[in-house]
Amino acid sequence: MTSVEQPQVRQIDSTEWLEAKEGAAYLKVKPRTLLLWTRQGKIKGYALSGAKRRRWRYRREDLDAALIGRPVVLSEAPSVLNEGRQK
């Protein structure tokens, strides 16, 4: 029997890129908020070069990681009742 060679299949990068407007809609915030978070380093964004204005693109995985990695609201409120008391 002759062995038949299987064609090699290249894996295509399945990364989904979103524009600022799309990324903001995905996170349910305003585009200005997403851009602010990008400048503050809270969310990883990629600036396109060669454009007059800076245009940002976001990977869906990075947006998900930002949400999972850092909670927006603290789960436990800080207490000031016991601070400064000596027993």
Secondary structure as UniProt FT lines:
FT   STRAND          17..19
FT   HELIX           20..27
FT   HELIX           31..40
FT   STRAND          46..48
FT   STRAND          55..59
FT   HELIX           60..69
FT   TURN            83..84
//
